[in-house]
């Protein structure tokens, strides 16, 4: 269709301020609860969920928003792992608990996981820093959103290191390590495999780990260790091993909270204590009876494993209060400029 160039459209310039106000008001008036949100990257779209607390009035604004970074492997934005037949919904529950206290939050599927599966590069091209870049980009996106004031970061398990590095890079207002480790990745792998491998395989494991820690790949990997050290994943492991959480936490220039449960079968209390030693001014919260998926579970193997796939089991009752008390004190409760 040919455009009739004789038609003169009225200038929008005098109306532009009013239009901008109307658009902003419509965006700010989004209802409370879960809403889809995404981060566009050169490698594809990273999908997440924005959880907004209930607000009074037509234009709710939130002084603080929290970026929640999930843990290792195929763990999704809600804290669920497909290795278990049912979800545990730990991070979904965490977002809801924060919402009840007046905090907005964003949780997301990392590249290659869940709805962000298509954003993953080939395994041989993936680096730990890719995850850090994405988390830092989320922080920048939230800082630029007129609905929100300060941005805090909560990283769970491996996400604690990702969140720590991103918080430093993007200038978050506060940081929380939730079941995060203090030691270098190589040391953690050694502890996890100690006593579980026959002598010959244990020697191979040490040979491979030592070489990866030196930044060099390994050509010969026994089939029994291929799941951990296959050639295509080695560049990722090398990129991960250069970071030592206890060293990086000391570099943060923001308030820090370290949270650890006493019945966590994956991460011990000693890790939280080591993080505290590296960052003496951090707040340390040891929660009795809390396990790795943030539920109140005794130190019983059967009940521990069941909790990883039990969506009916609530968060540990002390967790939400511990987090919200810290966040309220750590970052100024400044209302977003768009609210004025």
N, C-alpha and C positions, 0 to 999 in steps of 0.2 A: 504494500500500500504506500502511495506517495504522500509525503507530508505536505500540507498546504502551508507554505511559508508566509502567506499573507496574513495568517492569523497571529495576533500579538497576545502573548500570554502575560497576565499581570505579574509584576515583580513580587517575589516572595520575600525580598529582603526586609521590608517593614514588619512582616509577620514572623520572621525567623525566630526571634527570642521567644515568642509565645508558643511556636511549634516545638521548640526545644524543651520548654517547660512541660508541655503536654506529653511529649515522648518520655521524658524522665519520670514524670508522675505515673505514667502507665507501667513503666518498667519497675518502679519502686512499689507499685501496688500489687505485685505478684503475691498470690496467696501463700500462707505458711505451709510447711511440709516439704516433701521431696519433689524436686524438679530436675529435668535433664539439663546438663551443662556440658560444654565441650571445649577442648583446647586444640586449636589448629596448629599443626607443626608441618615442617617440610616432609616428614615421613608419613603423614596421615593424621587422622583425627583421634585424639585421646578423649575417651568418654568418661563422664563423671556424673555425680549427683550433688545438687545444691540442696541443702536442708535449711529452710528458713523457719525461725521461731514465730510463734503467733505474735502479732503486733497490734497495738491499739491504734485506731484511726485508719485512714485510707492509705497513708504513705508510711509504712513501717520502715525504720532505719535501724541498723544494727551496729553498735559501737565496735564490736569485735566479730571477726570471722576466723574460723579455724580450718586450716588445711590438714586433712588426715591422710597420712601416707601408709599404705598397707605393707605387709611383710613380704617375705621371700617366696620364690617359686610361683605357682599359679594362683596365689591368694588374690581374690578379687577385692573390689572396693568395699564390700560388706564384711570382709574378713573370712570369706569361705574358700575352701579348697576342694576341688573336684575329686580328690583322693578319698573323701568321705561321702557316704551315701546321702547325708542330709547336711544342711547348712548349720552354722552356729550363730551367724548374724552379729558377731561381736562388734564390728565397726559400724554397722547400721544402728545397733543399739546405742553405741557411743555417740553417734551423731544426734540421735533422738534425745539422749540424756543432756547433751549440750544445748539442744534446742529448748528443752524445758527450762534451762537456766538462762535463756535469753541469747545464746550464741548461735550465729549462723555457722554452717560448716560446708566444706566440699570434700568429698571422697571420690576416688577415681580408680578405674582399672588401668594398671600400668600397661605399657606397650606389650602386645602379644598375649594379653589376658582379657577374657570376657569380651566386652563390646569394643575394646581397643586392640583386638587381635590383628586387624589389618594394618595397624600402624607399626608393627614390629618389622625391623629389617631382618635380613638373613641372619641366622644365629651367629655366624662367623663375623658379622659386622656389628653386632650388639656390644655395647660397652656400658659399664656401670655408670659412667658419666652421662649417658643418654637419659637414664632415670633421674639423675640429679638435675640435668637441664630441664626436663619436663616439670619437675617439682618447683624449680625456680621460676619457670614460666607461669605456672599456676599462681604462685605468690604475686608475681607482677600483675597478672590479670585481676586478681582480687584487690590489690592495692589501687588499681585504676577504676574499680567499680564504684560508682557514686553511692551505692547502697551501704557500703561498709566503711568502717574506720580502720582500726588496727588489725593486722593479720598475724595470727599465731600459727605455729606448726606443731602437730603431734605426729611423731613417727613411731610405728609399732614394729618390733622385731628388726628385720633387716631395713625396714622403712625408717627406723630410727636414725641410721647413718645417712640414708638418702635425704631425709628431712633436715638433719643437722647441717649437711653441706649446703643444701638449698637455702636454709634459713640464713646462713652466713652470707651466701652469695647475693641473695635478693633482699636482704635487710628486713627480716621478720621482726616483729615486736617482742615475741617470746617463743620459747622452744621447750617441748616436752619429749623426753625419751621414755617410751613405754615398752618395757621388756627389751631394751636394747643392750647390746654387748659393749664391752670396753676394749677387748683384745683385738688384735689384728685377725683378719679372716683366716689366715693359715693356722694360727693358734687355736681358733675356734674349731676348725675342721679336725685338727689333731685330737682335741678333747672329745669331740663327738664320735670319733672312730677308735679311740683308745680301747684296747681289749676286745674289739669286735672283729678283728681281722686275723687270720692265721699269720704266723711269722713272716713267711715269704711275701705275702700280699702287703703286710704292714711295712716291710722294707721298700716295696715298690711305691707304696703310698707316700712314704717319706721322701723318696727320690724325686717323685713328681712334684710334690708340694714345694720342696726346696728349690727346684728349678723354676717353678712358676713365680715364687717369691723373688727370684732374681730377675724376673721379667723375661724369661725365655720359655718358649714352647717345648713340648715333649713329643717326640715322634712315636715312641713305643709305650703304649698304654695297655696293660692286661685287660682282657675282656671283662673281668669281674669289676674293674674300676672305670669302665668306659662310660657309665652313666654319669659319673662325677667329672671325669677328665677327658672326655672325647675331644679330639683336635679342634672341632668347630667351636667348642665352648671355652677353650683355653684363653683366647684373647680377652674374653669377658672376665675370667677369673683373675688374670694378670691386672686388668684395669681396676678390679675391686680390691685386690690385695695391697695396693699402694696406700690405702687409707686405714689409719688406726684410730678408732673412735675416741679413745682416751686422749689422744693428741689433738684431735679436731675439736672436741668439746671445749677444750681450754681456750680455743681461739674465738669462741662466740662472744659477741659484744651485746648481749641481751640477757634478760632473766632466764634461768634454766630450772626445770623441774625434772627429776629422775624418779621414775615410778617402777617398782618391781614387786611381784607377788612371791610369796614364800613357797607356793606349791607348783611353781612353773617347772615343768620337766624338761624344757628346752633351754632356758636361760636361768642361771643361778643368781642368788642374791649377791654373791661375790662380784658379779659383773657391775651391778649398780653401785656397790661400794667403791669399786675401782674408778668408775666414772666420777663419783663424788670426790674421791681423792685427787683426781685430775682437775676438778673444778670445785674448789672448796666452798665458794659462795653459792653453789647450786642448792636448791631445796631437794632433799632426799625423802621419798615416801616409800616405806616398805609396808605392803599391805598383806596382813596375815591371811593365808588361805586362798589367795588369788592365783590362778594358773595362767598359762600362756595365752589362752583365748579370753582372758579377762573375766572369767567366771569364778564363783566361790566353789572350789572343788577340793576335797581332801587329797592327800598324797597317796592315792590308791590307783594303780595302773589301769584297772578296768574302768573306774569312774572317770579317770583322766581322759582316756581315749573316747569314751562315750560323750564327753562334754564337747569335743571337737565337732560333733555333728548333732547337737541338741539345741534347736532354736527356741525351745521353751525355757531353757535355763537362763535367768537374767544375768546382767552384769553384776559383778561383786558390788555390794551395797556401799562400800567406801570409795569406789573409784570416781564416780561422778563428782562428789563433793570435793575430793582431793584436787581434781583437775580444775573445776570451776573456781574454787577459792584461790588457787594459784593464778589463774588467768585474770581474774578480777583485780588482783593486786599487782600483777606483773606489768600489764600494759595500761596506759591511761584510757579511761572510759570517755574518749572523745567522739562525739557524734559526727557522722560524715557531713561534709560541707553542703552536700545536696539537700540536707534536711532543713537547712535554714532558709 
